[in-house]
Amino acid sequence: MHNFDFVKPGSVAEAAEALKAEDAMALGGGQTLIPTMKARLNAPSALVSLSGMAEMVGVSGSDPVVIGGATTHGQVAAEAGYPALAALAGQIGDPAVRSRGTIGGSLANNDPAACYPAAALASGAVIKTDRREIVADDFFVGMFETALEEGEIITSVSFPVPAKANYQKFLQPASRFALVGVFVAQFDSGVRVAVTGASEEGVHRWSAAEEALSANFSAEALEGLSVASDGLMSDLHGSAEYRAHLVKVMTGRAVRAAG
Amino acid sequence: MPADGGIGASNKRREDVRFLTGKGRYTDDINLLGQTYVHFLRSDVAHGVLKSVDVAEAASMPGVVKIFTGEDFAEVGGVPCGWQVTDRFGEVMQEPRHPVIAHGKVRHVGEIIAAVVAESHAEARDAAEAIEVDIEDLPAVVDMRAALAEGSTKVHDDLTSNLCYDWGFVEENKEAVNAAFEAAAHVTTLELVNNRLVANPMEPRVAIGDYAPGTGDSTLYTTSQNPHVIRLLMGAFVLGIPEHKLRVVAPDVGGGFGTKIFHYAEEAFCTFAAKAVERPVKWVSSRSEAFISDAHGRDHVTKIELALDAENNFTALRTDTMANMGAYLSTFAPSVPTWLHGTLMAGNYKTPLIYVNVKAVFTNTVPVDAYRGAGRPEATYQLERVIDKAARELGVDPIALRRQNFITEFPYATPVAVEYDTGDYVATMDKLEELADLSGFEARRAEAAARGKLRGLGVNCYIEACGIAPSNLVGQLGARAGLYESATVRVNATGGVVVMTGSHSHGQGHETSFPQVIADMIGIAPDMVEIVHGDTANTPMGMGTYGSRSIAVGGSAMVRAAEKIINKAKKIAAHLMEAAEADIELKDGAFSVAGTDKSVAWGDVTLAAYVPHNYPLEDIEPGLEETAFYDPANFTYPSGAYACEVELDPETGHFTVEAFCAADDFGNIINPMIVDGQVHGGIAQGVGQSMLENCVYDSEGQLMSGSYMDYAMPRATDVPFFNVDHSCQTPCTHNPLGVKGCGEAGAIGSPPALVNAVVDALQRGGHDITHIDMPLSPSRVWQAMQG
């Protein structure tokens, strides 16, 4: 790890100011950034901690459920009045990761195998920043890419609560990230299905499944569908074909589990 | 449980108190005055010509003390190999020079190109990044078959090819074996891979070199399973330091699993550099470095054939294996696929004719050497898999086929040059059938099927050779060392006992189990006995801990030394009680004269030995301290039978291990709880190998699984509660404790049981699948199910 300055602002405005420094980076829970710094893959001039601001921590509301950007996975798992989301948060990493990692950090990083992006996209969440509001459909741009601008801070995430929802995660055996994860959310307006872990473009919606499930919210509705393996990731832990297969299996399981 | 805490008692591990409360003293806990830190610049290409290493800019950076390159070690010895295998044509193996720092070429990702010694590790690392290295890439040799092909790029230009040796065993049997195959009623053939593993002990390697200019003495603190072996190899072959000027200390060590047996370049570097800069030099491996510098394990590609007669008796066995050596020969690498593998090929069965061929191959990968079991898991896996396959082809019960072919009379001389002294394979299989509730399997399978799951049962046996080894024998087989063990038993004036053992404990619990033996022999409490190990300055020359040898060989040395102590103490007691020595008995910590009520306590005798006011000084010396070296007459042969049940999700290929049972015969047992723990750990490692762990290189020689993001270690949730039993005991006939060793059994016995279980589940589910290579990841299982 290279030397860096550490800044712990007391307000979002101060944090935004601090992030204007050249090569400054925002620090959420540090569960991705710190390991990359240790490996010298990242060398920020300053780390601006987002964990010292009361305004960015906490879970509130019943519909939508609003989660502060610096809220840990552990707190979401314990407090969010959105059972599928709380269950998802409770399956991220291990207890140490859940005690440090934050929802804002996870969404901003947009790891293609992370869990939270699937919840945000399937729920039609609204990502609030220090500058604007971004709907999830516009937020996730590609693998490790989001609509966030330089120095923009996720202050909170607002989750509409669906009538039924469930997240099914098939573990990558080593990292225990999602080899494939599928979040299914049924709203009055229709069903949204978001898939993580599978695509080279990161989290994405499976529109054919959404259409079929909106008409008939049952696993049987998926029977005629198939997932193309084009554009899906292929690595030591699974081929694109295997991931395509798992997308359908996990979607069906999520629908069944959602009830 | 014996009330006295002696042999057979499940005493709690006394060392765990310090380990679990953070009070252990590991190598990284040692910090010396004036210490410097080294960072190794390692190759990021697998194969290339090292055209230049320019350290000029780096040398002027803050904190840099000195930078070393391959030039500095050009006149220093190479890292030695401790075993020379002779091939089937009578030629010795090809043995390349293994430089401490790469010189001329780099041959694997992770090989050291330069070493920066600085005031802090951060400064050393900063400077290492400023070193300019010019490497001309060469094609990487990764696949063993391609490495052996005509015209392949050579890993070592000065060798004739990438073939280290072509070993045949027993070469004289080859024609008879081939003839038996011609005559066979049935032949089962299986091609399989024994996957490459990274050992991953919890504590990464650490080395600190120290040099005392006043005396010229060097000291190396290192994470080793065998400090004396390191002292001998490094002192005599690399650095030219006589043993009396070199001390090697291996304090608390956080797991080894084989990979801390070997002498590594980093140890030699720190010792060498400490003298060069006249300051201590410390290296602490990161986990990332461990993946590319610790010796890896396994990595065999095998074809095995089993011949049977019309009555399903095994008539011959023939195997053909390529064993990956990596880029250089690690300390014991050549012995693993040969003498630790070929000699175990008979397994538990009376197959009369066996021929084993092994081609050891150099590739542009990290060196491969012994890993828990070392050769024996590779032998057991292929044998027990091919037997399972044969049973399915013949439509017979896999257990019945095994039972039919069991060796039942002992001693038994195998056709692969070893003689099993004792065993009872029928008893362990009987015990296993009881433990695993085999009769209840069908009901469990049906219940799983109702939930849409495929339940499978896998069973196998294993034999291993532990307690390595008779020195005269291994000398004939190419070992460049003896394999005895040593102990000094020092009795203090007030009766306490210190045992200085050449065995090393890095998780095995010697500090608990060894005192139980002494306590039993003398009749004193185990807490009156202290175990000292891991420092060449205060222990006799010992060969260290590996191959499940500590209690069988090290424990036997301790018994021999304690016997000398007791004999001398009896002389003192006889003098004190004015009785004949022959009438003296030692029981419950007191000496008595047979047939009388005369008695002196252990402590009275030990005090007399050191305060010899009333003492037979004309006959014996004062003091009570004895040393023994024990060289075993044979290997020991633990054996057992294992069963695994899995439940497989046919939609995803994912399975869970629902049950694992082990019936082991370890001979006599010193501490049953520690033995349970050893088997639990071994099975967990075997489950790791068979369903999770995989060390994979790409065609460029880049390690694809170089971190825990891609290398899957077993977790607690991956294994069930184990059901282990070691009540079947056929004591070893040739060591004084009748013990066999238990450290590796779990890792040897478990992979075939798991793979057999998954294949069983799939076949019961209607899938015509006869084999899947380890690790059986969900993706591989699913792929196999796609046909």
Interface residues (C-beta under 8 A of the other chain):
Chain A: M1 H2 N3 A39 R40 F170 P173 A174 S175 D235 L236 H237 G238 S239 Y242 H245 L246 V249
Chain B: A122 R125 D126 E129 S288 E651 T652 H654 L692 N694 V696 M704 S705 Y708 M709 D710 Y711 A712 M713 S777 P778 S779 W782 Q783
